[in-house]
Every structure is written in C-alpha cells, then in structure tokens.
C-alpha cells in the first residue's frame, strides 16, 4: 500500500512540474507586453545598446560587401543583406528607446 502511494505521489509531482512552464510563459508574456520601459532602460539603451548596434550595422555592411560575390553565386543576396545590414539597422534606428524585444509586426509601438 505504501509503495502504491509513493508511486502516485511521484506521478502527481512529475505531471505538475511538467505543467508549470506552460502557464508561467503566458503570464510572463502578458507582463512584458504591458510594461513600458523606464528611465534606466532608456538610458542604458541610449548609452550602451545603440552605439553597439551602430558598430554592428557598420561591421555587417563591411561583411556584406566582402561576401557579396559569394552571396551572388549562391543566389542569396537578399537574405545576406537582410541579416547583415537591414536587421541590425532596424534594431538600432527604428526601435523605440528602451524597447529591447523585437516586435514581429515591426518596431512601431501602436496604440495602447
């Protein structure tokens, strides 16, 4: 009888631990979607992240130009330009100040 109770307890614990990540992700997504960035995030973005993004955009452009002949031979110039130049430039220049996650629709915030 005690062995059956232990097996049941272990089964209940395993099932409950497997269910926890699914519910917590939904709650975290709702929290992050409704939060506006504070002053600290905006200052960190302006002083640290934007200059790093500017350097990443410049380096991506240099790498894109160097890899252009190979990208043309592989017929993926558009993908290379998107990943090496356009994405870092959009993250640096189009993203709202203090907003660190990418919005799948674009970087416009829209009405709240």
Backbone bond lengths (Angstrom), bond angles and torsions (degrees), N, CA, C in turn:
res aa  C-N    CA-C-N  psi(-1)  N-CA   C-N-CA  omega(-1)  CA-C   N-CA-C  phi
1 X - - - 1.451 - - 1.528 111.70 -
2 X 1.329 115.84 -41.03 1.464 119.82 -179.65 1.530 109.70 -67.88
3 X 1.307 118.09 -36.82 1.455 122.31 178.60 1.527 110.87 -62.65
4 X 1.361 117.46 -41.13 1.461 121.63 177.19 1.522 111.32 -63.96
5 X 1.327 118.49 -39.27 1.467 122.83 179.27 1.525 110.64 -66.24
6 X 1.320 116.80 -39.61 1.466 120.15 178.43 1.532 110.84 -65.51
7 X 1.325 116.64 -42.44 1.464 119.96 179.19 1.526 110.88 -64.50
8 X 1.321 116.47 -40.34 1.460 120.46 178.87 1.524 110.86 -65.10
9 X 1.326 116.70 -42.84 1.459 121.02 179.15 1.525 110.71 -62.80
10 X 1.324 117.26 -43.50 1.458 120.87 179.27 1.529 110.40 -64.06
11 X 1.318 117.01 -41.22 1.462 120.52 178.91 1.525 111.39 -63.47
12 X 1.320 117.18 -43.44 1.471 120.99 178.88 1.524 110.44 -64.02
13 X 1.324 117.91 -41.74 1.470 120.72 179.14 1.531 111.48 -65.22
14 X 1.314 117.81 -42.59 1.468 120.75 -179.81 1.528 110.51 -63.63
15 X 1.323 116.69 -45.18 1.464 119.96 180.00 1.521 110.61 -64.46
16 X 1.323 118.11 -40.46 1.468 119.87 -179.30 1.523 111.26 -69.05
17 X 1.337 117.61 -37.70 1.463 119.27 177.68 1.525 111.71 -68.79
18 X 1.308 117.78 -29.30 1.458 120.40 177.29 1.526 111.69 -73.51
19 X 1.310 118.26 -26.74 1.458 122.17 -177.74 1.519 112.20 -84.82
20 X 1.316 119.45 -20.49 1.468 122.55 -175.28 1.525 112.66 -62.18
21 X 1.346 121.52 -46.95 1.466 119.76 -177.04 1.528 114.13 -61.31
22 X 1.318 118.13 -30.50 1.453 119.70 -177.43 1.525 111.46 -68.83
23 X 1.293 118.57 -41.71 1.461 121.69 -179.83 1.510 112.77 -75.08
24 X 1.330 117.97 -35.56 1.456 120.37 -177.00 1.523 111.47 -70.80
25 X 1.320 118.64 -31.51 1.459 120.69 178.31 1.513 112.03 -65.08
26 X 1.303 117.03 -38.76 1.458 121.13 178.85 1.522 110.09 -66.06
27 X 1.316 116.68 -43.08 1.466 119.47 179.87 1.517 110.80 -66.51
28 X 1.325 118.18 -38.34 1.459 120.70 179.31 1.517 110.92 -67.58
29 X 1.323 118.21 -38.65 1.456 120.95 179.63 1.521 110.08 -63.27
30 X 1.321 117.35 -42.02 1.458 120.31 178.48 1.522 110.93 -63.69
31 X 1.314 117.61 -38.80 1.462 121.58 179.50 1.520 110.65 -64.38
32 X 1.331 117.37 -45.62 1.452 119.97 -176.80 1.522 112.49 -73.34
33 X 1.309 118.21 -27.23 1.452 119.87 179.72 1.520 112.20 -74.32
34 X 1.319 118.43 -27.07 1.448 120.49 -175.81 1.524 113.00 -95.94
35 X 1.313 118.36 -10.43 1.454 120.99 -177.57 1.524 111.27 -83.02
36 X 1.313 116.52 131.40 1.454 121.52 171.46 1.517 108.82 -89.84
37 X 1.336 118.43 145.59 1.461 119.32 -179.90 1.524 110.92 -67.71
38 X 1.318 115.18 143.97 1.452 121.30 178.53 1.515 111.35 -90.68
39 X 1.321 115.32 -177.00 1.457 120.74 -179.02 1.518 112.90 -65.36
40 X 1.334 116.43 -36.33 1.466 119.80 179.60 1.509 111.86 -63.70
41 X 1.334 115.64 -44.15 1.460 118.72 178.98 1.518 111.22 -64.74
42 X 1.329 116.73 -38.34 1.465 120.27 -179.97 1.526 111.44 -66.27
43 X 1.335 116.86 -42.20 1.467 119.64 178.95 1.524 110.92 -66.14
44 X 1.335 117.21 -42.93 1.458 120.88 178.28 1.524 110.56 -61.53
45 X 1.320 116.00 -40.50 1.464 120.85 178.81 1.525 110.55 -63.20
46 X 1.319 116.36 -45.71 1.461 120.77 -176.85 1.522 112.45 -69.22
47 X 1.325 117.95 -40.67 1.464 121.43 -172.99 1.530 112.44 -86.87
48 X 1.338 117.63 -34.28 1.466 119.47 -173.49 1.532 112.09 -110.86
49 X 1.328 117.20 -54.19 1.466 120.56 -168.81 1.526 112.14 -73.01
50 X 1.318 118.24 -42.06 1.477 119.64 -178.91 1.529 112.12 -64.47
51 X 1.343 119.98 -44.78 1.477 117.58 176.31 1.530 112.99 -62.51
52 X 1.342 117.13 -37.31 1.458 119.51 176.88 1.530 109.79 -65.28
53 X 1.323 117.56 -39.19 1.456 121.19 176.65 1.517 112.19 -64.29
54 X 1.324 116.66 -37.02 1.466 120.99 177.53 1.528 110.53 -64.37
55 X 1.335 116.68 -42.97 1.464 120.77 177.83 1.528 109.78 -66.27
56 X 1.325 117.69 -40.15 1.467 120.72 178.52 1.524 111.07 -63.91
57 X 1.328 116.96 -38.02 1.462 120.21 177.61 1.522 110.83 -65.42
58 X 1.329 116.87 -43.56 1.465 120.47 179.58 1.527 111.09 -65.07
59 X 1.341 117.36 -45.04 1.464 120.04 179.13 1.527 111.19 -65.93
60 X 1.325 116.74 -38.67 1.457 120.11 177.05 1.510 112.19 -62.54
61 X 1.329 116.20 -37.49 1.462 120.37 177.69 1.522 110.89 -65.53
62 X 1.336 116.81 -42.83 1.472 120.69 178.60 1.526 110.18 -63.37
63 X 1.331 116.88 -45.21 1.462 120.26 179.92 1.533 110.20 -65.01
64 X 1.335 117.00 -37.63 1.462 120.04 178.41 1.523 111.51 -63.19
65 X 1.319 116.23 -43.96 1.472 119.56 179.76 1.522 110.32 -64.20
66 X 1.334 117.24 -40.76 1.467 120.44 179.40 1.531 110.53 -66.43
67 X 1.335 116.49 -38.50 1.465 119.50 -176.54 1.525 113.13 -87.87
68 X 1.317 117.98 0.32 1.460 121.26 -176.22 1.529 114.02 -57.14
69 X 1.325 120.11 -44.10 1.481 118.06 178.59 1.529 112.51 -62.09
70 X 1.336 116.40 -38.36 1.461 120.03 -179.90 1.525 111.22 -72.70
71 X 1.318 116.08 -36.16 1.461 119.78 176.76 1.523 110.88 -66.89
72 X 1.326 116.30 -37.35 1.466 119.62 178.35 1.524 110.64 -66.25
73 X 1.337 116.85 -39.33 1.463 119.71 177.66 1.524 111.43 -67.13
74 X 1.333 116.27 -34.05 1.459 120.61 179.25 1.512 113.48 -87.00
75 X 1.321 116.99 -0.56 1.458 123.70 178.93 1.530 112.74 57.28
76 X 1.336 115.34 43.10 1.465 119.78 175.89 1.528 111.67 -136.14
77 X 1.308 116.56 41.90 1.464 120.99 179.41 1.532 110.21 -64.60
78 X 1.323 116.87 -40.67 1.462 120.30 -178.97 1.517 112.77 -63.53
79 X 1.319 116.64 -43.39 1.467 120.67 179.64 1.522 110.35 -66.42
80 X 1.335 116.80 -43.36 1.463 120.40 179.24 1.525 110.60 -62.88
81 X 1.329 117.31 -42.53 1.462 120.01 177.92 1.517 112.28 -64.55
82 X 1.319 116.37 -38.05 1.469 120.55 179.04 1.521 111.12 -64.44
83 X 1.334 117.04 -48.71 1.467 121.16 -174.98 1.518 113.04 -75.96
84 X 1.322 117.71 -34.72 1.464 120.12 -174.82 1.522 113.95 -91.86
85 X 1.339 118.56 -27.52 1.467 120.42 -174.94 1.525 112.01 -119.90
86 X 1.329 117.95 -54.83 1.463 120.92 -171.81 1.526 113.57 -68.03
87 X 1.335 117.48 -44.43 1.462 119.54 -179.22 1.534 112.72 -64.13
88 X 1.360 119.42 -48.20 1.464 117.98 176.68 1.536 112.98 -63.70
89 X 1.330 117.00 -34.92 1.465 119.33 178.83 1.527 111.05 -68.17
90 X 1.321 117.67 -40.73 1.464 120.37 177.92 1.521 110.68 -65.87
91 X 1.339 117.41 -39.76 1.459 120.32 178.76 1.524 110.65 -66.24
92 X 1.323 117.28 -31.98 1.462 120.34 -178.33 1.520 112.47 -82.51
93 X 1.326 118.17 -41.96 1.457 120.15 -169.35 1.529 115.38 -107.94
94 X 1.325 119.58 -25.78 1.466 120.53 -175.70 1.525 113.62 -98.41
95 X 1.318 117.59 -17.97 1.458 121.95 -176.05 1.530 110.43 -74.41
96 X 1.344 117.92 138.91 1.469 119.76 176.57 1.530 110.73 -62.93
97 X 1.295 116.15 148.83 1.462 122.32 -177.61 1.524 110.12 -62.55
98 X 1.318 117.20 125.42 1.445 122.99 179.02 1.507 114.67 87.68
99 X 1.313 118.25 -0.90 1.473 123.03 -179.84 1.523 107.62 -98.50
100 X 1.341 117.26 111.32 1.457 120.49 -172.54 1.514 113.83 -100.64
101 X 1.298 119.77 -15.29 1.457 119.85 -179.26 1.524 109.07 -94.61
102 X 1.310 115.94 152.03 1.454 119.88 -178.66 1.514 109.62 -87.20
103 X 1.302 115.77 136.15 1.458 122.50 177.11 1.511 107.58 -93.00
104 X 1.347 119.12 125.35 1.455 119.06 -176.32 1.525 114.42 -64.15
105 X 1.324 118.57 -22.52 1.458 121.38 -179.30 1.513 110.35 -83.37
106 X 1.280 118.98 -18.74 1.447 124.00 -175.59 1.514 107.46 142.02
107 X 1.286 117.88 -170.33 1.454 119.90 -177.89 1.517 112.69 -100.23
108 X 1.321 118.24 5.20 1.454 118.94 176.78 1.514 109.48 -75.76
109 X 1.274 116.95 139.73 1.449 121.63 -174.14 1.516 112.09 -80.43
110 X 1.295 117.69 -37.23 1.462 121.11 178.19 1.520 112.21 77.25
111 X 1.306 117.04 176.58 1.465 120.37 -178.75 1.519 111.17 -71.20
112 X 1.318 115.28 146.86 1.469 120.72 177.82 1.478 110.33 -115.74
